[in-house]
Amino acid sequence: MTLLSCATIVALVVVVVSVAINLSFDAKLRKYWPVPEWSVEDIPSLEGQTALVTGANTGLGYATSLELLKHGAKVIVATRSEKKGIDTVKRLQAEPDLPAKYRENAIAPKVALELSSLKSVAEFAEYIKDTEPQLNMLINNAGLNPLNFSLSEDGYELRFAVNHMAHYALTLALVPLLEAGAPARVVVVSSLGHQFAAKDCFDFSTLNDESKYEMMPAYGRSKLANILFARSLARKVKDKQIYVNSAHPGFVATDFGRELVDMAAEYMSRENAESLVKSVFGAFAMSPQDGAATQLFLAMPEVAERNITGEYYVPMARKHDSHFFALAGGASPEALDDELAEKLWQWTAKETGIDL
């Protein structure tokens, strides 16, 4: 092993551990101090309510779906293949703490939701509109953070296409069902990673240019777009009794850990990479069950009752600027820029051909 490779491994370990320590506030301390004002124990009966959760087969999406089911909601699990949807429903129904009377409330659509394809998004939305009379909750949870540059089926940078454009198209297509289920709640899952976005991140002339691609700024751009989309949509549907908010779940042990393993495996054996990432996640990350709390809160009827809309929330279920410690995952200035939000909206509407 060369001196350079040793130095690279040491640097990688330092970076991973440093990031984990900085983010550990989200995973540990924030759960207990300041004392959370809301927890999943406060979820009321959701009988008669219908939720759609994207990325429901794993991580935060699975934990969110299970908690909604446990309180009586009908939950449509949106996944990348019909088989994944069926398997997810079977797993949910087998959960020991899910009351037997709610097991049939887990629904696997007969159409897959492949977020890298706007055609698939449109077909899925049409299927849902044909089979459901209303939606009370839409939780745009699915996300992608690939290591390498690639394009979606429609020719857009893949991360941006999946994390922002597809959820924009899905949400707007489902607005009639959300109106029918009013007061309805839409949750767009973002991240404190939105702070990694470059200042000129919405220079769309370079969006699909591989030579301009950097992984973390690209991730930050997609997560910033999530917050800005939620702010814009909240303004545009305020007269429809649809309440739209975005959430940073915290530093959570989810399948994104696989991508950290892939990154570390470039410099060490995969076995050592898996051990490193597992150790870091085990020490600092919160469980998907805890991480789901903030997006669950924003899906509750209480949000409509309190007229919470157009906001960005951080763990545990707190407005991003509600207290000093919330700033650990707080909104960047760009995330609060309504002119930037409108610029993004207009570009996305033009590219997808969908607007309100």
C-alpha positions as CSV (number, residue, x, y, z in Angstrom):
1,M,0.0,0.0,0.0
2,T,1.5,3.3,-1.0
3,L,1.9,6.3,1.2
4,L,-0.7,8.2,-0.9
5,S,-3.3,5.5,-0.5
6,C,-2.7,5.3,3.2
7,A,-3.1,9.1,3.4
8,T,-6.3,8.8,1.4
9,I,-7.8,6.2,3.7
10,V,-6.9,8.2,6.8
11,A,-8.5,11.3,5.2
12,L,-11.6,9.4,4.3
13,V,-11.9,8.1,7.9
14,V,-11.4,11.6,9.3
15,V,-14.1,13.0,7.0
16,V,-16.6,10.3,7.7
17,V,-16.2,10.5,11.4
18,S,-16.1,14.3,11.5
19,V,-19.3,14.5,9.5
20,A,-20.9,11.9,11.7
21,I,-20.0,13.8,14.9
22,N,-21.3,17.0,13.4
23,L,-24.6,15.4,12.4
24,S,-24.9,13.4,15.6
25,F,-26.9,16.2,17.1
26,D,-29.7,15.3,14.8
27,A,-29.6,11.7,15.8
28,K,-29.1,11.8,19.6
29,L,-29.3,15.1,21.5
30,R,-32.1,16.6,19.5
31,K,-34.4,13.7,20.6
32,Y,-34.1,14.8,24.2
33,W,-33.2,18.4,24.5
34,P,-35.0,20.7,24.1
35,V,-37.8,18.4,25.2
36,P,-39.7,17.4,22.0
37,E,-43.1,19.0,21.7
38,W,-44.4,16.1,19.6
39,S,-43.8,12.4,19.2
40,V,-45.4,9.5,17.3
41,E,-47.3,8.8,20.5
42,D,-49.3,11.9,19.7
43,I,-50.6,10.5,16.4
44,P,-54.4,10.5,16.5
45,S,-56.6,7.9,14.9
46,L,-56.2,8.1,11.1
47,E,-59.1,5.8,10.2
48,G,-60.8,6.9,7.0
49,Q,-57.6,8.7,5.8
50,T,-55.5,7.7,2.8
51,A,-51.8,8.3,2.4
52,L,-49.4,7.7,-0.5
53,V,-45.8,7.3,0.4
54,T,-43.0,7.2,-2.2
55,G,-40.0,5.0,-1.5
56,A,-42.2,3.0,0.9
57,N,-40.2,-0.2,0.7
58,T,-37.2,0.8,2.8
59,G,-35.8,3.1,5.4
60,L,-37.8,6.2,6.3
61,G,-40.5,5.4,3.8
62,Y,-41.2,2.0,5.4
63,A,-41.1,3.4,8.9
64,T,-43.5,6.1,7.9
65,S,-45.9,3.7,6.2
66,L,-45.9,1.4,9.2
67,E,-46.7,4.2,11.7
68,L,-49.5,5.5,9.6
69,L,-50.9,2.0,9.3
70,K,-50.7,1.4,13.0
71,H,-53.0,4.4,13.5
72,G,-55.6,3.2,11.0
73,A,-54.7,5.0,7.7
74,K,-54.9,3.4,4.4
75,V,-51.4,3.5,2.9
76,I,-50.5,3.2,-0.7
77,V,-46.9,2.1,-1.0
78,A,-45.3,3.6,-4.1
79,T,-42.2,1.6,-5.2
80,R,-40.0,1.1,-8.3
81,S,-41.6,-2.2,-9.3
82,E,-44.9,-4.0,-8.7
83,K,-43.1,-6.8,-7.0
84,K,-41.4,-4.5,-4.6
85,G,-44.8,-3.1,-3.7
86,I,-46.3,-6.5,-3.1
87,D,-43.3,-7.6,-1.0
88,T,-43.5,-4.4,1.0
89,V,-47.2,-4.9,1.8
90,K,-46.4,-8.5,2.9
91,R,-43.7,-7.2,5.2
92,L,-45.9,-4.5,6.7
93,Q,-48.8,-7.0,7.2
94,A,-46.4,-9.3,9.1
95,E,-45.2,-6.6,11.5
96,P,-46.1,-7.8,15.0
97,D,-47.2,-4.5,16.4
98,L,-49.6,-3.7,13.5
99,P,-53.2,-4.4,14.6
100,A,-54.8,-7.2,12.6
101,K,-57.7,-5.0,11.7
102,Y,-55.4,-2.6,9.8
103,R,-53.4,-5.2,7.8
104,E,-55.6,-4.9,4.7
105,N,-55.0,-1.1,4.7
106,A,-51.6,-1.6,3.1
107,I,-52.1,-1.3,-0.6
108,A,-49.6,-2.2,-3.4
109,P,-50.6,-0.4,-6.6
110,K,-50.6,-2.5,-9.8
111,V,-48.4,0.1,-11.5
112,A,-44.8,0.8,-10.5
113,L,-43.5,4.3,-9.8
114,E,-40.1,4.7,-11.5
115,L,-39.1,8.2,-10.6
116,S,-36.3,8.4,-13.2
117,S,-39.0,8.4,-15.9
118,L,-41.6,11.2,-16.3
119,K,-43.7,8.8,-18.4
120,S,-43.8,6.3,-15.5
121,V,-44.7,9.1,-13.1
122,A,-47.6,10.1,-15.3
123,E,-48.8,6.5,-15.7
124,F,-48.7,6.0,-12.0
125,A,-50.6,9.2,-11.2
126,E,-53.3,8.2,-13.7
127,Y,-53.6,4.8,-12.1
128,I,-54.0,6.4,-8.6
129,K,-56.6,8.9,-9.9
130,D,-58.5,6.0,-11.5
131,T,-58.5,3.9,-8.3
132,E,-58.7,6.4,-5.4
133,P,-61.4,8.9,-4.7
134,Q,-59.1,11.1,-2.6
135,L,-55.8,11.5,-0.9
136,N,-55.4,13.0,2.6
137,M,-51.6,12.7,2.8
138,L,-48.9,12.6,0.2
139,I,-45.4,12.0,1.5
140,N,-42.7,12.5,-1.1
141,N,-40.1,10.5,0.6
142,A,-38.1,8.7,-2.1
143,G,-34.6,10.0,-2.8
144,L,-31.5,9.1,-4.7
145,N,-27.9,10.0,-4.2
146,P,-25.7,8.1,-6.7
147,L,-22.0,8.4,-6.6
148,N,-21.5,8.9,-10.3
149,F,-23.0,11.2,-12.9
150,S,-25.8,9.7,-15.0
151,L,-28.9,10.9,-16.8
152,S,-32.5,10.0,-16.4
153,E,-34.6,8.4,-19.1
154,D,-35.6,12.0,-20.0
155,G,-32.1,13.3,-20.3
156,Y,-31.8,15.1,-16.9
157,E,-29.1,14.7,-14.3
158,L,-30.4,11.7,-12.5
159,R,-30.4,12.9,-8.9
160,F,-32.2,16.1,-9.8
161,A,-34.7,14.2,-12.0
162,V,-35.6,11.8,-9.2
163,N,-35.4,13.9,-6.1
164,H,-37.1,17.0,-7.6
165,M,-38.6,16.8,-11.0
166,A,-40.5,13.5,-10.6
167,H,-42.0,14.5,-7.2
168,Y,-43.0,17.9,-8.7
169,A,-44.8,16.1,-11.6
170,L,-46.4,13.5,-9.3
171,T,-47.7,16.0,-6.8
172,L,-49.2,18.3,-9.4
173,A,-50.9,15.4,-11.1
174,L,-52.4,14.4,-7.8
175,V,-53.7,17.8,-6.7
176,P,-57.3,16.9,-7.7
177,L,-57.2,14.0,-5.3
178,L,-55.7,16.1,-2.6
179,E,-58.4,18.7,-3.1
180,A,-61.0,15.9,-2.7
181,G,-59.2,14.9,0.6
182,A,-58.9,18.4,2.0
183,P,-57.7,19.4,4.4
184,A,-54.8,17.5,2.8
185,R,-51.1,17.5,3.8
186,V,-48.1,17.2,1.4
187,V,-44.7,16.5,2.8
188,V,-41.5,16.9,0.7
189,V,-38.5,15.2,2.4
190,S,-35.4,17.3,2.0
191,S,-32.2,17.4,4.1
192,L,-29.7,19.7,5.8
193,G,-27.7,18.7,2.8
194,H,-29.5,21.4,0.9
195,Q,-26.8,23.7,2.4
196,F,-24.2,22.0,0.1
197,A,-25.8,23.5,-3.0
198,A,-23.6,25.9,-5.0
199,K,-24.7,29.5,-5.2
200,D,-25.3,29.2,-8.9
201,C,-26.9,25.8,-8.7
202,F,-29.9,26.7,-10.7
203,D,-27.9,27.7,-13.7
204,F,-29.7,25.1,-15.7
205,S,-27.4,25.4,-18.7
206,T,-24.9,23.2,-16.8
207,L,-27.4,20.8,-15.1
208,N,-26.8,17.9,-17.5
209,D,-23.1,18.6,-18.2
210,E,-21.0,15.8,-16.8
211,S,-17.8,18.0,-16.9
212,K,-19.5,20.4,-14.4
213,Y,-20.7,17.6,-12.1
214,E,-19.8,17.4,-8.4
215,M,-21.5,14.9,-6.2
216,M,-22.3,16.9,-3.0
217,P,-23.3,20.2,-4.7
218,A,-25.5,18.1,-7.0
219,Y,-27.1,16.5,-4.0
220,G,-27.5,19.9,-2.3
221,R,-29.2,21.3,-5.4
222,S,-31.8,18.5,-5.4
223,K,-32.5,18.9,-1.7
224,L,-32.7,22.7,-2.0
225,A,-35.1,22.2,-4.8
226,N,-37.3,20.1,-2.5
227,I,-37.6,23.0,0.0
228,L,-38.2,25.6,-2.7
229,F,-40.8,23.4,-4.4
230,A,-42.7,23.0,-1.1
231,R,-42.7,26.8,-0.5
232,S,-44.0,27.5,-4.0
233,L,-46.6,24.9,-4.0
234,A,-47.9,26.0,-0.6
235,R,-48.5,29.5,-1.9
236,K,-50.2,28.2,-5.1
237,V,-52.6,25.9,-3.4
238,K,-53.3,27.9,-0.2
239,D,-57.0,28.4,-1.3
240,K,-57.4,24.6,-1.8
241,Q,-56.9,23.6,1.8
242,I,-53.7,21.7,0.9
243,Y,-50.9,22.2,3.4
244,V,-47.4,21.7,2.0
245,N,-44.2,21.5,4.0
246,S,-40.7,20.1,3.8
247,A,-38.7,18.2,6.3
248,H,-35.1,17.3,7.3
249,P,-35.3,13.9,8.9
250,G,-32.0,14.1,10.7
251,F,-28.9,11.9,10.4
252,V,-30.6,8.5,9.9
253,A,-29.3,5.0,9.3
254,T,-31.0,4.4,5.9
255,D,-30.0,2.7,2.7
256,F,-28.0,5.8,1.8
257,G,-25.3,4.1,3.9
258,R,-24.8,1.8,0.9
259,E,-23.5,4.7,-1.1
260,L,-21.1,5.6,1.7
261,V,-19.8,2.0,1.5
262,D,-19.4,2.3,-2.2
263,M,-17.4,5.5,-1.8
264,A,-15.2,4.0,0.9
265,A,-14.7,0.8,-1.0
266,E,-12.8,2.8,-3.6
267,Y,-9.9,3.1,-1.1
268,M,-10.2,0.0,1.0
269,S,-11.7,-3.5,0.9
270,R,-15.4,-3.7,0.8
271,E,-15.4,-5.6,4.1
272,N,-13.5,-2.8,5.8
273,A,-15.7,-0.2,4.2
274,E,-18.8,-1.8,5.4
275,S,-17.3,-2.1,8.9
276,L,-16.4,1.6,9.0
277,V,-19.8,2.8,7.8
278,K,-21.6,0.4,10.1
279,S,-19.6,1.6,13.1
280,V,-20.2,5.3,12.3
281,F,-24.0,4.8,11.7
282,G,-24.3,2.7,14.8
283,A,-22.6,5.3,17.0
284,F,-24.3,8.4,15.6
285,A,-27.3,7.8,13.4
286,M,-30.9,7.6,14.6
287,S,-33.1,4.7,13.5
288,P,-35.5,5.2,10.6
289,Q,-38.3,4.9,13.1
290,D,-37.0,8.0,15.0
291,G,-36.1,9.7,11.7
292,A,-39.6,9.4,10.4
293,A,-41.1,11.5,13.2
294,T,-40.7,14.9,11.6
295,Q,-42.3,13.9,8.3
296,L,-45.0,12.1,10.2
297,F,-45.8,15.2,12.1
298,L,-46.2,17.2,8.9
299,A,-48.6,14.6,7.6
300,M,-50.9,15.0,10.6
301,P,-54.4,16.7,10.7
302,E,-52.9,19.0,13.3
303,V,-50.9,20.7,10.6
304,A,-54.0,21.9,8.9
305,E,-55.6,22.9,12.2
306,R,-52.6,25.0,13.0
307,N,-52.3,26.4,9.4
308,I,-48.7,25.2,9.1
309,T,-47.8,25.5,5.4
310,G,-44.7,26.5,3.3
311,E,-42.4,25.7,6.2
312,Y,-39.2,23.7,6.7
313,Y,-39.1,21.4,9.7
314,V,-36.2,19.7,11.5
315,P,-36.0,16.9,14.2
316,M,-37.9,16.5,16.2
317,A,-40.9,18.0,14.5
318,R,-39.7,21.6,15.0
319,K,-39.8,24.6,12.7
320,H,-36.3,25.2,11.4
321,D,-35.8,28.5,13.2
322,S,-37.8,27.7,16.3
323,H,-34.8,27.7,18.7
324,F,-31.1,28.0,18.6
325,F,-30.4,24.2,18.4
326,A,-32.7,23.9,15.4
327,L,-30.1,25.8,13.4
328,A,-28.0,22.6,13.2
329,G,-30.3,21.6,10.3
330,G,-31.7,25.0,9.6
331,A,-32.6,26.5,6.2
332,S,-30.0,28.3,4.1
333,P,-30.8,31.8,2.9
334,E,-31.4,30.3,-0.6
335,A,-34.0,28.0,0.9
336,L,-36.0,31.0,2.0
337,D,-35.7,32.9,-1.3
338,D,-39.1,33.1,-2.9
339,E,-37.8,34.6,-6.2
340,L,-35.4,31.6,-6.5
341,A,-38.3,29.3,-5.8
342,E,-40.4,30.9,-8.5
343,K,-37.5,30.6,-11.0
344,L,-37.2,26.9,-10.2
345,W,-41.0,26.5,-10.5
346,Q,-41.1,28.1,-14.0
347,W,-38.2,26.1,-15.3
348,T,-39.6,22.8,-13.9
349,A,-43.1,23.6,-15.3
350,K,-41.5,24.2,-18.7
351,E,-39.4,21.1,-18.7
352,T,-42.1,18.7,-17.4
353,G,-45.0,20.4,-19.3
354,I,-47.0,20.4,-16.1
355,D,-48.3,23.4,-14.2
356,L,-51.2,24.3,-12.0
